[in-house]
Amino acid sequence: MVYLRLDRPDMAEKHFLRAIAIHPTNPALICCLGMVYERLHDSERAVAVYARASKVDPRSTLVRFKYAKALMGLDKNEEALVQLTTAYQLTPREANIHLLLGHVYRR
């Protein structure tokens, strides 16, 4: 996380991949790797990583939110709507989900 905050996503990717190799079923680590790919402006890989994380932990609101945001970056609004609807069902009081839902509906 330090490398990610220091704006060194290349080094962050290396270390997150090592951490995921040690613990491949940790959705938080997988989600952080997706954040690295977003910083590297590689939305395709970020979506793939978030999809993997959502399979590991289907009840994670953060993963669903990040997944939907990455899908919106690729103009896949219908798929983003599915992810956001699921996230809304998990945590209906989360304001960021409502905000992103509004953006999807507007598109």
Rosetta constraint file for C-alpha pairs under 8 A:
AtomPair CA 1 CA 5 HARMONIC 6.23 0.50
AtomPair CA 1 CA 12 HARMONIC 6.75 0.50
AtomPair CA 2 CA 6 HARMONIC 6.10 0.50
AtomPair CA 2 CA 12 HARMONIC 7.74 0.50
AtomPair CA 3 CA 7 HARMONIC 6.26 0.50
AtomPair CA 3 CA 8 HARMONIC 5.01 0.50
AtomPair CA 3 CA 9 HARMONIC 6.38 0.50
AtomPair CA 3 CA 11 HARMONIC 6.21 0.50
AtomPair CA 3 CA 12 HARMONIC 5.09 0.50
AtomPair CA 4 CA 8 HARMONIC 5.50 0.50
AtomPair CA 4 CA 9 HARMONIC 5.23 0.50
AtomPair CA 4 CA 11 HARMONIC 7.95 0.50
AtomPair CA 4 CA 12 HARMONIC 5.56 0.50
AtomPair CA 4 CA 36 HARMONIC 6.96 0.50
AtomPair CA 8 CA 12 HARMONIC 6.36 0.50
AtomPair CA 9 CA 13 HARMONIC 5.92 0.50
AtomPair CA 9 CA 36 HARMONIC 5.57 0.50
AtomPair CA 9 CA 37 HARMONIC 7.80 0.50
AtomPair CA 9 CA 39 HARMONIC 6.64 0.50
AtomPair CA 9 CA 40 HARMONIC 6.69 0.50
AtomPair CA 10 CA 14 HARMONIC 6.56 0.50
AtomPair CA 10 CA 36 HARMONIC 7.97 0.50
AtomPair CA 11 CA 15 HARMONIC 6.42 0.50
AtomPair CA 12 CA 16 HARMONIC 6.01 0.50
AtomPair CA 12 CA 36 HARMONIC 6.87 0.50
AtomPair CA 13 CA 17 HARMONIC 6.02 0.50
AtomPair CA 13 CA 33 HARMONIC 6.33 0.50
AtomPair CA 13 CA 36 HARMONIC 6.20 0.50
AtomPair CA 13 CA 37 HARMONIC 7.89 0.50
AtomPair CA 14 CA 18 HARMONIC 6.43 0.50
AtomPair CA 15 CA 19 HARMONIC 6.20 0.50
AtomPair CA 16 CA 20 HARMONIC 6.04 0.50
AtomPair CA 16 CA 29 HARMONIC 6.67 0.50
AtomPair CA 16 CA 30 HARMONIC 7.85 0.50
AtomPair CA 16 CA 32 HARMONIC 7.41 0.50
AtomPair CA 16 CA 33 HARMONIC 6.04 0.50
AtomPair CA 17 CA 21 HARMONIC 6.13 0.50
AtomPair CA 17 CA 33 HARMONIC 7.46 0.50
AtomPair CA 18 CA 22 HARMONIC 6.52 0.50
AtomPair CA 19 CA 23 HARMONIC 6.22 0.50
AtomPair CA 19 CA 24 HARMONIC 7.89 0.50
AtomPair CA 19 CA 29 HARMONIC 7.26 0.50
AtomPair CA 20 CA 24 HARMONIC 4.66 0.50
AtomPair CA 20 CA 25 HARMONIC 7.65 0.50
AtomPair CA 20 CA 26 HARMONIC 7.30 0.50
AtomPair CA 20 CA 29 HARMONIC 6.38 0.50
AtomPair CA 20 CA 30 HARMONIC 6.87 0.50
AtomPair CA 24 CA 30 HARMONIC 7.98 0.50
AtomPair CA 25 CA 56 HARMONIC 6.25 0.50
AtomPair CA 26 CA 30 HARMONIC 6.54 0.50
AtomPair CA 26 CA 56 HARMONIC 7.59 0.50
AtomPair CA 27 CA 31 HARMONIC 5.96 0.50
AtomPair CA 27 CA 53 HARMONIC 5.13 0.50
AtomPair CA 27 CA 54 HARMONIC 7.59 0.50
AtomPair CA 27 CA 56 HARMONIC 6.19 0.50
AtomPair CA 27 CA 57 HARMONIC 6.18 0.50
AtomPair CA 27 CA 63 HARMONIC 7.82 0.50
AtomPair CA 28 CA 32 HARMONIC 6.20 0.50
AtomPair CA 28 CA 53 HARMONIC 7.95 0.50
AtomPair CA 29 CA 33 HARMONIC 6.36 0.50
AtomPair CA 30 CA 34 HARMONIC 6.47 0.50
AtomPair CA 30 CA 49 HARMONIC 6.58 0.50
AtomPair CA 30 CA 50 HARMONIC 7.25 0.50
AtomPair CA 30 CA 52 HARMONIC 7.68 0.50
AtomPair CA 30 CA 53 HARMONIC 5.71 0.50
AtomPair CA 31 CA 35 HARMONIC 6.41 0.50
AtomPair CA 31 CA 49 HARMONIC 7.12 0.50
AtomPair CA 31 CA 50 HARMONIC 6.12 0.50
AtomPair CA 31 CA 53 HARMONIC 6.25 0.50
AtomPair CA 31 CA 63 HARMONIC 6.23 0.50
AtomPair CA 31 CA 66 HARMONIC 7.98 0.50
AtomPair CA 32 CA 36 HARMONIC 6.36 0.50
AtomPair CA 33 CA 37 HARMONIC 6.45 0.50
AtomPair CA 33 CA 46 HARMONIC 7.71 0.50
AtomPair CA 33 CA 49 HARMONIC 7.16 0.50
AtomPair CA 34 CA 38 HARMONIC 6.27 0.50
AtomPair CA 34 CA 45 HARMONIC 7.40 0.50
AtomPair CA 34 CA 46 HARMONIC 4.49 0.50
AtomPair CA 34 CA 47 HARMONIC 7.30 0.50
AtomPair CA 34 CA 49 HARMONIC 5.46 0.50
AtomPair CA 34 CA 50 HARMONIC 6.02 0.50
AtomPair CA 35 CA 39 HARMONIC 6.32 0.50
AtomPair CA 35 CA 46 HARMONIC 7.01 0.50
AtomPair CA 36 CA 40 HARMONIC 6.32 0.50
AtomPair CA 36 CA 46 HARMONIC 7.90 0.50
AtomPair CA 37 CA 41 HARMONIC 6.24 0.50
AtomPair CA 37 CA 42 HARMONIC 5.23 0.50
AtomPair CA 37 CA 43 HARMONIC 6.69 0.50
AtomPair CA 37 CA 45 HARMONIC 6.40 0.50
AtomPair CA 37 CA 46 HARMONIC 5.17 0.50
AtomPair CA 38 CA 42 HARMONIC 5.70 0.50
AtomPair CA 38 CA 43 HARMONIC 5.80 0.50
AtomPair CA 38 CA 46 HARMONIC 5.93 0.50
AtomPair CA 38 CA 70 HARMONIC 7.67 0.50
AtomPair CA 42 CA 46 HARMONIC 6.34 0.50
AtomPair CA 43 CA 47 HARMONIC 6.05 0.50
AtomPair CA 43 CA 70 HARMONIC 6.19 0.50
AtomPair CA 43 CA 71 HARMONIC 7.92 0.50
AtomPair CA 43 CA 73 HARMONIC 7.07 0.50
AtomPair CA 43 CA 74 HARMONIC 6.97 0.50
AtomPair CA 44 CA 48 HARMONIC 6.39 0.50
AtomPair CA 44 CA 74 HARMONIC 7.81 0.50
AtomPair CA 45 CA 49 HARMONIC 6.13 0.50
AtomPair CA 46 CA 50 HARMONIC 6.09 0.50
AtomPair CA 46 CA 67 HARMONIC 7.90 0.50
AtomPair CA 46 CA 70 HARMONIC 6.78 0.50
AtomPair CA 47 CA 51 HARMONIC 6.04 0.50
AtomPair CA 47 CA 67 HARMONIC 6.07 0.50
AtomPair CA 47 CA 70 HARMONIC 5.89 0.50
AtomPair CA 47 CA 71 HARMONIC 6.49 0.50
AtomPair CA 48 CA 52 HARMONIC 6.33 0.50
AtomPair CA 49 CA 53 HARMONIC 6.24 0.50
AtomPair CA 50 CA 54 HARMONIC 6.07 0.50
AtomPair CA 50 CA 63 HARMONIC 6.37 0.50
AtomPair CA 50 CA 64 HARMONIC 7.68 0.50
AtomPair CA 50 CA 66 HARMONIC 7.18 0.50
AtomPair CA 50 CA 67 HARMONIC 5.20 0.50
AtomPair CA 51 CA 55 HARMONIC 6.38 0.50
AtomPair CA 51 CA 67 HARMONIC 6.89 0.50
AtomPair CA 52 CA 56 HARMONIC 6.39 0.50
AtomPair CA 53 CA 57 HARMONIC 6.20 0.50
AtomPair CA 53 CA 58 HARMONIC 7.87 0.50
AtomPair CA 53 CA 63 HARMONIC 6.65 0.50
AtomPair CA 54 CA 58 HARMONIC 4.82 0.50
AtomPair CA 54 CA 59 HARMONIC 7.70 0.50
AtomPair CA 54 CA 60 HARMONIC 7.10 0.50
AtomPair CA 54 CA 63 HARMONIC 6.11 0.50
AtomPair CA 54 CA 64 HARMONIC 6.60 0.50
AtomPair CA 59 CA 90 HARMONIC 6.98 0.50
AtomPair CA 60 CA 64 HARMONIC 6.44 0.50
AtomPair CA 60 CA 87 HARMONIC 7.81 0.50
AtomPair CA 61 CA 65 HARMONIC 6.04 0.50
AtomPair CA 61 CA 87 HARMONIC 5.13 0.50
AtomPair CA 61 CA 90 HARMONIC 6.68 0.50
AtomPair CA 61 CA 91 HARMONIC 7.08 0.50
AtomPair CA 62 CA 66 HARMONIC 6.12 0.50
AtomPair CA 63 CA 67 HARMONIC 5.92 0.50
AtomPair CA 64 CA 68 HARMONIC 6.08 0.50
AtomPair CA 64 CA 83 HARMONIC 5.55 0.50
AtomPair CA 64 CA 84 HARMONIC 6.63 0.50
AtomPair CA 64 CA 86 HARMONIC 7.54 0.50
AtomPair CA 64 CA 87 HARMONIC 5.86 0.50
AtomPair CA 65 CA 69 HARMONIC 6.21 0.50
AtomPair CA 65 CA 83 HARMONIC 7.10 0.50
AtomPair CA 65 CA 84 HARMONIC 6.33 0.50
AtomPair CA 65 CA 87 HARMONIC 6.67 0.50
AtomPair CA 65 CA 97 HARMONIC 6.91 0.50
AtomPair CA 66 CA 70 HARMONIC 6.18 0.50
AtomPair CA 67 CA 71 HARMONIC 6.18 0.50
AtomPair CA 67 CA 80 HARMONIC 7.39 0.50
AtomPair CA 67 CA 83 HARMONIC 7.16 0.50
AtomPair CA 68 CA 72 HARMONIC 6.16 0.50
AtomPair CA 68 CA 79 HARMONIC 7.38 0.50
AtomPair CA 68 CA 80 HARMONIC 4.25 0.50
AtomPair CA 68 CA 81 HARMONIC 7.16 0.50
AtomPair CA 68 CA 83 HARMONIC 5.61 0.50
AtomPair CA 68 CA 84 HARMONIC 6.21 0.50
AtomPair CA 69 CA 73 HARMONIC 6.44 0.50
AtomPair CA 69 CA 80 HARMONIC 7.04 0.50
AtomPair CA 69 CA 100 HARMONIC 7.74 0.50
AtomPair CA 70 CA 74 HARMONIC 6.72 0.50
AtomPair CA 71 CA 75 HARMONIC 6.39 0.50
AtomPair CA 71 CA 76 HARMONIC 5.21 0.50
AtomPair CA 71 CA 77 HARMONIC 6.74 0.50
AtomPair CA 71 CA 79 HARMONIC 6.94 0.50
AtomPair CA 71 CA 80 HARMONIC 5.52 0.50
AtomPair CA 72 CA 76 HARMONIC 5.44 0.50
AtomPair CA 72 CA 77 HARMONIC 5.47 0.50
AtomPair CA 72 CA 80 HARMONIC 6.12 0.50
AtomPair CA 72 CA 104 HARMONIC 7.63 0.50
AtomPair CA 76 CA 80 HARMONIC 6.28 0.50
AtomPair CA 77 CA 81 HARMONIC 6.03 0.50
AtomPair CA 77 CA 104 HARMONIC 6.08 0.50
AtomPair CA 77 CA 107 HARMONIC 7.52 0.50
AtomPair CA 78 CA 82 HARMONIC 6.54 0.50
AtomPair CA 79 CA 83 HARMONIC 6.51 0.50
AtomPair CA 80 CA 84 HARMONIC 6.10 0.50
AtomPair CA 80 CA 104 HARMONIC 7.47 0.50
AtomPair CA 81 CA 85 HARMONIC 5.95 0.50
AtomPair CA 81 CA 101 HARMONIC 7.00 0.50
AtomPair CA 81 CA 104 HARMONIC 6.61 0.50
AtomPair CA 82 CA 86 HARMONIC 6.34 0.50
AtomPair CA 83 CA 87 HARMONIC 6.20 0.50
AtomPair CA 84 CA 88 HARMONIC 5.95 0.50
AtomPair CA 84 CA 97 HARMONIC 6.58 0.50
AtomPair CA 84 CA 100 HARMONIC 7.77 0.50
AtomPair CA 84 CA 101 HARMONIC 6.56 0.50
AtomPair CA 85 CA 89 HARMONIC 6.26 0.50
AtomPair CA 86 CA 90 HARMONIC 6.39 0.50
AtomPair CA 87 CA 91 HARMONIC 6.21 0.50
AtomPair CA 87 CA 92 HARMONIC 7.73 0.50
AtomPair CA 87 CA 97 HARMONIC 7.22 0.50
AtomPair CA 88 CA 92 HARMONIC 4.72 0.50
AtomPair CA 88 CA 93 HARMONIC 7.82 0.50
AtomPair CA 88 CA 94 HARMONIC 7.54 0.50
AtomPair CA 88 CA 97 HARMONIC 6.45 0.50
AtomPair CA 88 CA 98 HARMONIC 7.71 0.50
AtomPair CA 94 CA 98 HARMONIC 6.90 0.50
AtomPair CA 95 CA 99 HARMONIC 6.26 0.50
AtomPair CA 96 CA 100 HARMONIC 6.15 0.50
AtomPair CA 97 CA 101 HARMONIC 6.01 0.50
AtomPair CA 98 CA 102 HARMONIC 6.24 0.50
AtomPair CA 99 CA 103 HARMONIC 6.54 0.50
AtomPair CA 100 CA 104 HARMONIC 6.26 0.50
AtomPair CA 101 CA 105 HARMONIC 6.17 0.50
AtomPair CA 102 CA 106 HARMONIC 6.07 0.50
AtomPair CA 103 CA 107 HARMONIC 6.32 0.50
